[in-house]
Amino acid sequence: MGDAKRSGLRDLGVRQRFRRKVQQCLEVLERMLAEDGFARSEKSIGLELELNLVDHKMRPAMNNDLVLSTLNDSLFTTEVSQHNIELNVAPRPLAGNNFLDLEKDLNHNLRNASTAASESGTLVAMIGMIPTLTTADFDIKWLSNDARYTQLNDQIFHLRGEDTVLSIEGRPLGDGHQEKLKRQNQTILPEAAGTSLQLHLQVTPEEFANHWNAAQCLAGPQVAIAGNSPFLLNKALWHETRIPLFLQATDTRSEELRNQGVRPRVWFGERWINSPLELFEENSRYFPGLLTDLDGEDPVESWDAGKAPVLNELCLHNSTIWRWNRPVYDVMDGVAHLRIENRVLPAGPTVLDMMANAAFFYGAQRGLVEADRPLWTEMSFSAAEENLYAGARDGFDAQLYWPKIGWLKPDELVLRILLPLAHEGLRRAEVSDEARERYLGVIEKRCLTRRTGSSWQRENVTRAKELGLDRETALTTMLANYLELVDTGEPVHAWPLAA
């Protein structure tokens, strides 16, 4: 890794040239927004799903190259660690029965992945975090075989100048004992411990700001009712440990820079917005480039010639700033468009659970956008951010703030306010009644039972301890039971506890 760092310093001007190119891309993006240079088609949705690979002993299986080679499907690709793969599902319109079709496609793709994995004795684990990970799984040798990940790893540690630190205080299990994780790391691989469901929504530039603001308002309730990552390195931590883990594992700031108020690259943001340009400008203004590859496009020439520019440097830079709701610029079939990428949700537990999470998000987001008075005019940005951390830390036991109501538990907020809003939002989006009732019915039952993937995992490990099992055995047994229940397709609120 030291040689790679020295190599990255040979051309001290590369970051300056990259910065200038990003600025040029920003200027063209501003022109495109002013000159109506974006797609005007109906809203479309898409998703990315990160997956884990485990062996039959419930340990991470470091063989994604082999699984992907066997699978031979362009919809699947690598992720940071060799125990990760990622599925990218083709976008489709929001309206009609497309949710139901998406569920079928997900099940089909995951069956194909499981079949390919089984040829090497591997299982696909759709879970926010593998509970059986050990520190040995964070060794540099387990980075996926892609130069981009090595470059990203080296640049993060070069900017930071020291090891990263994980420091997470857990939420007590049944015995009331609070566990704490504290360790230093020399790679970004702890970030790969958390796998997510990333929801995309394509909107017009005029719609973007309100949809992004609404997504920020929903982040806390979203993660509170969908947590699925409670264990890391043998410790019981947050209900959705991915949230603090991702921040800390990729933090380029030293302690001194944090004390100065320098912003983290895993970022909620700091204010409501009025234009998508504000987010791209903040990314350019506050964060140095990590991946600084330059291409030959002149975006000014492309736009002046009537072509949608790729804006490669802007997009590359944007991909290394991990906002929980990230702006995305893309070009498809020669036409530019903007998307919001919602990144707060974990993978799993089942396809039906994830489809329910998606329907709730898209429906409630639309409901908030079309409200008579925007919620973000009544709610401080810091309150929305605190809701995210409270929901991730405490799950259904969190106290969330909501304007005109005050503090309340996530299940009450969803059942009283957000679920009716989601129903109405999906109706207005012309989502079929069958899909709306199927998926939002899962959210309702999950709130009534107060059971998420995280709470199910925690309850099972608590029960195992009462039966005299040590933590390692309890986590291994729990994961095996979890994977069996995933295969039934039943949503997590209907899962029994292990005997």
C-alpha positions as a printed NumPy array, in Angstrom:
array([[  0.   ,   0.   ,   0.   ],
       [  2.943,   2.313,   0.677],
       [  4.17 ,   2.001,  -2.921],
       [  0.705,   2.871,  -4.205],
       [  0.635,   5.982,  -2.041],
       [  4.016,   7.177,  -3.296],
       [  2.924,   6.526,  -6.866],
       [ -0.157,   8.69 ,  -6.334],
       [  2.069,  11.595,  -5.286],
       [  4.363,  11.621,  -8.327],
       [  2.165,  14.083, -10.203],
       [  1.286,  16.737,  -7.671],
       [ -0.841,  18.618, -10.198],
       [ -3.331,  15.845, -10.981],
       [ -5.788,  16.873,  -8.271],
       [ -5.619,  20.5  ,  -9.422],
       [ -6.385,  19.486, -12.999],
       [ -9.185,  17.245, -11.788],
       [-10.603,  20.103,  -9.708],
       [-10.599,  22.412, -12.715],
       [-12.353,  19.795, -14.84 ],
       [-14.998,  19.233, -12.146],
       [-15.575,  22.984, -12.087],
       [-15.965,  23.012, -15.86 ],
       [-18.502,  20.185, -15.585],
       [-20.39 ,  22.175, -12.959],
       [-20.585,  25.185, -15.253],
       [-22.008,  23.04 , -18.033],
       [-24.475,  21.435, -15.62 ],
       [-25.659,  24.912, -14.642],
       [-26.199,  25.744, -18.313],
       [-28.103,  22.509, -18.855],
       [-30.419,  23.299, -15.948],
       [-31.057,  26.788, -17.322],
       [-31.523,  25.614, -20.922],
       [-33.843,  22.668, -20.248],
       [-31.336,  19.966, -21.1  ],
       [-32.883,  17.051, -19.213],
       [-35.309,  14.204, -19.801],
       [-39.006,  14.954, -19.336],
       [-40.281,  11.378, -19.261],
       [-42.494,   9.908, -16.543],
       [-40.926,   9.137, -13.177],
       [-38.949,   5.902, -13.163],
       [-37.546,   3.79 , -10.363],
       [-34.587,   1.466, -10.081],
       [-32.514,  -0.192,  -7.398],
       [-29.135,  -1.587,  -6.509],
       [-28.843,  -4.441,  -4.03 ],
       [-25.582,  -5.358,  -2.313],
       [-25.295,  -8.992,  -1.252],
       [-23.036, -11.075,   0.972],
       [-21.539, -14.471,   0.271],
       [-21.101, -17.028,   3.061],
       [-20.005, -20.65 ,   3.26 ],
       [-21.902, -23.477,   4.946],
       [-20.157, -22.701,   8.237],
       [-21.744, -19.224,   8.041],
       [-18.379, -17.551,   7.521],
       [-17.773, -14.944,   4.789],
       [-16.917, -16.636,   1.486],
       [-14.164, -14.676,  -0.268],
       [-14.918, -15.863,  -3.781],
       [-16.977, -13.22 ,  -5.586],
       [-14.85 , -13.554,  -8.743],
       [-15.713, -17.241,  -8.977],
       [-19.418, -16.678,  -8.299],
       [-19.642, -13.839, -10.836],
       [-17.772, -15.876, -13.439],
       [-20.189, -18.766, -12.978],
       [-23.192, -16.43 , -12.99 ],
       [-22.036, -14.605, -16.16 ],
       [-24.751, -11.93 , -15.887],
       [-24.062,  -8.256, -16.588],
       [-26.625,  -7.227, -13.964],
       [-24.196,  -8.428, -11.26 ],
       [-20.844,  -6.908, -10.398],
       [-18.239,  -6.775,  -7.638],
       [-18.304,  -4.644,  -4.518],
       [-15.506,  -3.62 ,  -2.147],
       [-14.82 ,  -6.986,  -0.48 ],
       [-14.493, -10.407,  -2.026],
       [-17.494, -11.55 ,   0.03 ],
       [-19.742,  -8.96 ,  -1.707],
       [-21.566,  -8.84 ,  -5.022],
       [-24.024,  -6.244,  -6.285],
       [-27.188,  -6.556,  -8.364],
       [-28.277,  -3.621, -10.539],
       [-31.898,  -3.845, -11.675],
       [-33.049,  -2.127, -14.857],
       [-35.133,   1.036, -14.287],
       [-38.852,   1.073, -14.978],
       [-41.836,   3.436, -14.6  ],
       [-43.248,   3.934, -11.119],
       [-46.884,   3.577, -12.187],
       [-49.039,   0.503, -12.794],
       [-47.909,  -3.013, -11.865],
       [-44.207,  -2.281, -12.177],
       [-43.645,  -2.91 ,  -8.456],
       [-45.058,  -6.416,  -8.854],
       [-42.902,  -7.004, -11.917],
       [-39.857,  -5.728, -10.023],
       [-40.517,  -8.239,  -7.242],
       [-40.624, -11.054,  -9.808],
       [-37.405,  -9.86 , -11.425],
       [-35.621,  -9.636,  -8.076],
       [-36.647, -13.154,  -7.128],
       [-35.541, -14.438, -10.529],
       [-32.154, -12.715, -10.356],
       [-31.509, -13.869,  -6.807],
       [-32.366, -17.479,  -7.684],
       [-29.835, -17.305, -10.498],
       [-27.214, -15.898,  -8.129],
       [-27.913, -18.6  ,  -5.546],
       [-27.634, -21.33 ,  -8.166],
       [-24.299, -19.984,  -9.39 ],
       [-22.991, -19.585,  -5.845],
       [-23.991, -23.115,  -4.88 ],
       [-21.583, -24.558,  -7.457],
       [-18.711, -23.385,  -5.254],
       [-20.39 , -24.327,  -1.963],
       [-21.439, -20.737,  -1.331],
       [-24.699, -19.191,  -0.102],
       [-26.053, -15.746,  -0.964],
       [-26.89 , -13.871,   2.246],
       [-29.317, -10.978,   1.921],
       [-28.579,  -9.319,   5.253],
       [-27.42 ,  -5.853,   6.252],
       [-24.319,  -7.178,   7.976],
       [-22.827, -10.668,   8.297],
       [-22.829, -11.237,  12.079],
       [-19.953, -13.744,  11.89 ],
       [-17.335, -11.358,  10.45 ],
       [-13.985, -11.261,  12.237],
       [-11.092,  -8.82 ,  12.128],
       [ -9.237, -11.212,   9.802],
       [-11.86 , -10.445,   7.145],
       [-10.609,  -6.83 ,   6.991],
       [ -7.147,  -7.76 ,   5.71 ],
       [ -6.085,  -5.892,   2.556],
       [ -5.85 ,  -9.169,   0.624],
       [ -9.65 ,  -9.427,   0.68 ],
       [-10.238,  -6.295,  -1.41 ],
       [-12.044,  -7.227,  -4.617],
       [ -9.843,  -7.623,  -7.672],
       [-10.53 ,  -4.205,  -9.148],
       [ -7.938,  -1.434,  -9.232],
       [-10.605,   1.111,  -8.337],
       [-11.009,  -0.332,  -4.841],
       [ -7.273,  -0.372,  -4.234],
       [ -7.009,   3.233,  -5.399],
       [ -9.929,   4.254,  -3.21 ],
       [ -8.403,   2.497,  -0.199],
       [ -5.007,   4.113,  -0.742],
       [ -6.37 ,   7.608,  -1.286],
       [ -8.579,   7.548,   1.807],
       [ -5.651,   6.574,   4.009],
       [ -3.327,   9.007,   2.264],
       [ -5.717,  11.895,   2.988],
       [ -6.303,  10.735,   6.548],
       [ -2.658,  10.067,   7.326],
       [ -3.432,   7.462,   9.993],
       [ -5.565,   4.406,  10.751],
       [ -9.321,   4.776,  10.776],
       [-11.096,   4.158,  14.083],
       [-14.354,   2.334,  14.725],
       [-15.951,   3.499,  17.948],
       [-19.593,   2.457,  18.371],
       [-21.569,   2.082,  21.598],
       [-24.219,  -0.6  ,  21.356],
       [-27.841,  -0.854,  22.431],
       [-28.202,  -3.34 ,  25.314],
       [-29.724,  -6.751,  24.722],
       [-32.022,  -8.338,  27.28 ],
       [-29.478,  -8.261,  30.111],
       [-29.132,  -4.457,  29.964],
       [-25.373,  -4.668,  29.369],
       [-24.081,  -2.108,  26.882],
       [-21.41 ,  -3.397,  24.519],
       [-18.855,  -1.187,  22.801],
       [-16.727,  -1.683,  19.717],
       [-13.386,   0.123,  19.596],
       [-10.706,  -0.784,  17.074],
       [ -8.3  ,   0.719,  14.573],
       [ -8.251,  -0.305,  10.912],
       [ -5.696,  -0.121,   8.137],
       [ -8.118,  -0.774,   5.245],
       [-11.559,   0.385,   4.141],
       [-12.86 ,  -3.199,   4.345],
       [-14.944,  -2.595,   7.485],
       [-17.149,  -0.515,   5.159],
       [-17.841,  -3.676,   3.161],
       [-19.349,  -5.279,   6.257],
       [-22.559,  -3.323,   5.597],
       [-24.669,  -4.095,   2.531],
       [-27.525,  -1.899,   1.397],
       [-30.621,  -1.532,  -0.745],
       [-30.255,   1.66 ,  -2.8  ],
       [-33.441,   3.115,  -4.271],
       [-33.345,   5.39 ,  -7.315],
       [-36.001,   7.852,  -8.468],
       [-35.644,   9.806, -11.714],
       [-37.211,  13.27 , -11.554],
       [-37.087,  16.495, -13.544],
       [-34.764,  19.293, -12.368],
       [-37.747,  21.342, -11.165],
       [-38.969,  18.449,  -9.018],
       [-35.579,  17.458,  -7.68 ],
       [-35.195,  19.778,  -4.662],
       [-38.578,  18.977,  -3.126],
       [-38.08 ,  15.239,  -3.637],
       [-34.604,  15.387,  -2.077],
       [-35.876,  17.404,   0.895],
       [-38.712,  14.917,   1.374],
       [-36.249,  12.01 ,   1.263],
       [-34.187,  13.678,   3.984],
       [-37.292,  13.998,   6.16 ],
       [-38.021,  10.29 ,   5.712],
       [-34.528,   8.946,   6.448],
       [-35.095,   8.504,  10.192],
       [-38.456,   6.713,   9.985],
       [-37.177,   4.608,   7.068],
       [-34.222,   3.173,   8.917],
       [-36.082,   2.806,  12.229],
       [-38.656,   0.42 ,  10.748],
       [-36.224,  -1.469,   8.505],
       [-33.017,  -2.039,  10.51 ],
       [-31.179,  -5.271,   9.718],
       [-27.564,  -4.793,  10.889],
       [-27.33 ,  -5.217,  14.679],
       [-24.088,  -7.229,  15.095],
       [-20.497,  -6.486,  14.143],
       [-17.334,  -8.26 ,  15.315],
       [-19.213, -10.224,  17.973],
       [-20.776,  -7.067,  19.459],
       [-24.435,  -6.064,  19.755],
       [-24.392,  -2.489,  18.465],
       [-27.   ,  -0.275,  16.772],
       [-30.152,  -1.645,  15.184],
       [-28.701,  -0.343,  11.908],
       [-24.96 ,  -0.376,  12.57 ],
       [-24.274,   0.393,   8.88 ],
       [-24.975,   4.069,   9.569],
       [-22.101,   4.803,  11.983],
       [-19.888,   2.102,  10.429],
       [-19.917,   3.633,   6.951],
       [-19.126,   7.081,   8.341],
       [-16.166,   5.881,  10.39 ],
       [-14.707,   3.296,   7.988],
       [-14.294,   5.795,   5.131],
       [-13.542,   8.923,   7.171],
       [-10.686,  10.859,   5.58 ],
       [-10.527,  13.327,   8.498],
       [ -8.015,  13.178,  11.3  ],
       [ -9.229,  13.953,  14.803],
       [ -7.978,  17.519,  14.429],
       [ -9.926,  18.065,  11.217],
       [-13.074,  16.713,  12.838],
       [-12.556,  19.156,  15.708],
       [-12.344,  21.966,  13.153],
       [-15.751,  20.995,  11.744],
       [-14.504,  19.579,   8.439],
       [-17.354,  17.676,   6.805],
       [-17.288,  13.862,   6.491],
       [-17.589,  12.19 ,   3.09 ],
       [-20.451,  10.067,   4.446],
       [-22.796,  12.949,   4.897],
       [-26.396,  13.773,   5.66 ],
       [-25.886,  17.345,   4.489],
       [-26.478,  20.579,   6.376],
       [-29.462,  22.393,   4.857],
       [-32.577,  22.1  ,   2.742],
       [-32.011,  22.852,  -0.939],
       [-33.722,  24.739,  -3.763],
       [-31.834,  23.223,  -6.71 ],
       [-29.873,  20.037,  -7.467],
       [-26.941,  22.234,  -8.466],
       [-26.423,  23.13 ,  -4.793],
       [-25.522,  19.536,  -3.906],
       [-23.03 ,  19.117,  -6.737],
       [-21.492,  22.499,  -5.88 ],
       [-21.119,  21.528,  -2.213],
       [-19.417,  18.29 ,  -3.224],
       [-16.935,  20.236,  -5.324],
       [-16.388,  22.979,  -2.756],
       [-15.842,  20.862,   0.344],
       [-14.212,  17.587,  -0.748],
       [-10.873,  16.89 ,  -2.468],
       [-10.863,  14.321,  -5.255],
       [-10.22 ,  10.69 ,  -4.366],
       [-10.461,   9.046,  -7.773],
       [ -9.006,  11.653, -10.106],
       [ -9.096,  10.048, -13.559],
       [ -9.44 ,  12.561, -16.383],
       [-11.125,  11.81 , -19.7  ],
       [-10.871,  13.558, -23.06 ],
       [-14.365,  15.029, -23.232],
       [-14.763,  18.776, -23.489],
       [-18.203,  19.154, -21.884],
       [-18.635,  22.673, -23.285],
       [-18.061,  21.444, -26.828],
       [-20.428,  18.507, -26.291],
       [-23.224,  20.706, -25.017],
       [-22.696,  23.368, -27.679],
       [-22.919,  20.606, -30.299],
       [-26.312,  19.536, -28.961],
       [-25.039,  16.402, -27.21 ],
       [-25.64 ,  15.474, -23.588],
       [-22.159,  15.599, -22.001],
       [-21.001,  12.651, -19.917],
       [-19.509,  14.933, -17.206],
       [-17.237,  12.059, -16.198],
       [-15.176,  13.949, -13.611],
       [-18.232,  15.38 , -11.897],
       [-19.858,  11.944, -11.706],
       [-16.655,  10.26 , -10.532],
       [-16.182,  12.834,  -7.781],
       [-19.841,  12.555,  -6.798],
       [-19.446,   8.782,  -6.432],
       [-16.876,   9.263,  -3.644],
       [-19.122,  11.465,  -1.502],
       [-21.609,   9.154,   0.141],
       [-24.621,  11.274,   0.988],
       [-27.46 ,   9.26 ,   2.478],
       [-29.603,  10.78 ,  -0.28 ],
       [-27.229,  11.313,  -3.178],
       [-27.811,  13.337,  -6.36 ],
       [-27.014,  11.424,  -9.548],
       [-26.398,  12.803, -13.038],
       [-26.502,  10.243, -15.827],
       [-26.963,   9.935, -19.586],
       [-29.093,   7.187, -21.088],
       [-29.721,   6.775, -24.814],
       [-28.112,  10.162, -25.386],
       [-30.432,  12.008, -22.981],
       [-29.349,  13.444, -19.619],
       [-31.407,  12.885, -16.486],
       [-31.241,  13.415, -12.728],
       [-31.927,  10.849, -10.035],
       [-32.103,  10.762,  -6.263],
       [-30.327,   7.737,  -4.787],
       [-31.722,   6.81 ,  -1.377],
       [-28.984,   4.949,   0.525],
       [-30.184,   4.529,   4.123],
       [-31.736,   1.046,   3.867],
       [-30.   ,  -2.287,   4.545],
       [-30.261,  -5.343,   2.341],
       [-32.94 ,  -7.88 ,   3.28 ],
       [-34.369,  -9.67 ,   5.029],
       [-36.596, -10.863,   2.13 ],
       [-37.505,  -9.587,  -1.311],
       [-41.007,  -8.836,  -0.037],
       [-39.605,  -6.817,   2.877],
       [-37.418,  -4.786,   0.528],
       [-40.272,  -4.165,  -1.891],
       [-42.335,  -2.962,   1.056],
       [-39.527,  -0.61 ,   2.087],
       [-39.342,   0.732,  -1.467],
       [-43.089,   1.264,  -1.795],
       [-43.205,   3.033,   1.568],
       [-40.376,   5.352,   0.558],
       [-41.705,   6.262,  -2.882],
       [-45.266,   6.691,  -1.617],
       [-44.451,   8.754,   1.477],
       [-41.97 ,  10.842,  -0.514],
       [-44.645,  11.722,  -3.066],
       [-47.126,  12.447,  -0.313],
       [-44.726,  14.892,   1.358],
       [-43.871,  16.586,  -1.935],
       [-47.52 ,  17.193,  -2.772],
       [-48.565,  18.375,   0.702],
       [-50.12 ,  21.831,   0.955],
       [-47.224,  23.009,   3.08 ],
       [-43.802,  21.396,   2.664],
       [-42.728,  19.609,   5.839],
       [-39.215,  21.024,   5.551],
       [-40.582,  24.529,   6.087],
       [-41.713,  23.401,   9.547],
       [-38.813,  21.153,  10.519],
       [-35.188,  22.045,  11.136],
       [-32.618,  20.215,   9.061],
       [-30.8  ,  19.15 ,  12.222],
       [-33.996,  17.492,  13.499],
       [-34.172,  15.374,  10.34 ],
       [-30.527,  14.398,  10.806],
       [-31.035,  13.498,  14.464],
       [-34.011,  11.354,  13.446],
       [-31.699,   9.358,  11.17 ],
       [-29.237,   8.591,  13.959],
       [-31.956,   7.905,  16.537],
       [-33.791,   5.54 ,  14.189],
       [-30.584,   3.712,  13.277],
       [-29.481,   3.43 ,  16.903],
       [-32.736,   2.47 ,  18.613],
       [-35.072,   1.052,  15.956],
       [-38.657,   0.916,  17.146],
       [-37.561,   2.243,  20.553],
       [-36.333,   5.52 ,  19.041],
       [-37.915,   8.867,  19.789],
       [-38.401,  10.758,  16.515],
       [-39.396,  14.387,  16.123],
       [-42.231,  15.356,  13.78 ],
       [-43.659,  18.868,  13.273],
       [-46.999,  19.654,  14.984],
       [-46.763,  16.35 ,  16.897],
       [-43.496,  16.429,  18.795],
       [-41.673,  13.292,  19.873],
       [-43.084,   9.831,  19.193],
       [-42.058,   6.257,  18.476],
       [-41.481,   5.186,  14.831],
       [-44.37 ,   2.707,  14.769],
       [-46.806,   5.381,  15.927],
       [-45.45 ,   7.923,  13.435],
       [-45.737,   5.473,  10.555],
       [-49.17 ,   4.104,  11.451],
       [-50.716,   7.507,  12.203],
       [-49.045,   9.783,   9.671],
       [-46.707,   8.252,   7.13 ],
       [-48.538,   5.089,   6.094],
       [-51.726,   6.941,   5.071],
       [-49.459,   9.428,   3.298],
       [-47.7  ,   6.586,   1.469],
       [-51.032,   5.083,   0.371],
       [-52.132,   8.416,  -1.049],
       [-48.761,   9.039,  -2.68 ],
       [-48.838,   5.692,  -4.481],
       [-52.431,   6.301,  -5.587],
       [-51.421,   9.633,  -7.101],
       [-48.471,   7.94 ,  -8.77 ],
       [-50.997,   5.512, -10.31 ],
       [-49.413,   2.478,  -8.711],
       [-51.855,  -0.406,  -8.904],
       [-54.062,  -1.073,  -5.887],
       [-52.785,  -4.658,  -5.771],
       [-49.187,  -3.544,  -5.416],
       [-49.978,  -0.718,  -2.999],
       [-51.962,  -2.948,  -0.645],
       [-49.484,  -5.835,  -0.853],
       [-46.41 ,  -3.846,   0.093],
       [-47.815,  -1.233,   2.442],
       [-49.679,  -4.029,   4.213],
       [-46.274,  -5.483,   5.107],
       [-45.2  ,  -2.129,   6.58 ],
       [-48.385,  -1.953,   8.645],
       [-47.914,  -5.449,  10.082],
       [-44.247,  -4.805,  10.757],
       [-45.159,  -1.744,  12.809],
       [-47.934,  -3.571,  14.654],
       [-45.587,  -6.427,  15.611],
       [-42.62 ,  -4.064,  16.085],
       [-40.347,  -6.597,  14.419],
       [-37.544,  -5.801,  11.98 ],
       [-34.677,  -7.961,  10.81 ],
       [-32.592,  -6.349,  13.508],
       [-35.028,  -7.015,  16.345],
       [-35.476, -10.616,  15.176],
       [-31.703, -11.147,  15.2  ],
       [-31.312,  -9.559,  18.623],
       [-34.163, -11.6  ,  20.115],
       [-32.675, -14.834,  18.794],
       [-29.217, -14.116,  20.161],
       [-30.731, -13.154,  23.515],
       [-32.627, -16.445,  23.617],
       [-29.478, -18.393,  22.683],
       [-27.594, -16.789,  25.556],
       [-30.375, -17.811,  27.945],
       [-29.882, -21.384,  26.688],
       [-26.18 , -21.211,  27.522],
       [-24.686, -20.675,  24.057],
       [-21.637, -18.455,  23.715],
       [-21.891, -15.399,  21.457],
       [-20.003, -16.876,  18.508],
       [-22.178, -20.012,  18.442],
       [-25.316, -17.936,  18.931],
       [-24.482, -15.709,  15.943],
       [-23.625, -18.663,  13.715],
       [-26.835, -20.48 ,  14.63 ],
       [-28.901, -17.34 ,  14.219],
       [-27.516, -16.659,  10.731],
       [-28.271, -20.21 ,   9.623],
       [-31.856, -19.868,  10.869],
       [-32.12 , -16.456,   9.21 ],
       [-31.11 , -17.825,   5.802],
       [-33.61 , -20.67 ,   6.089],
       [-36.407, -18.192,   6.804],
       [-35.342, -15.925,   3.936],
       [-35.848, -18.897,   1.618],
       [-39.498, -19.173,   2.706],
       [-40.197, -15.713,   1.293],
       [-42.265, -14.795,   4.337],
       [-41.705, -11.203,   5.542],
       [-39.757, -10.793,   8.739],
       [-42.734,  -9.741,  10.866],
       [-44.113, -13.281,  10.407],
       [-40.896, -15.094,  11.339],
       [-40.915, -17.333,  14.42 ],
       [-38.092, -17.193,  16.928],
       [-35.725, -20.155,  17.017],
       [-36.776, -22.939,  19.372]])
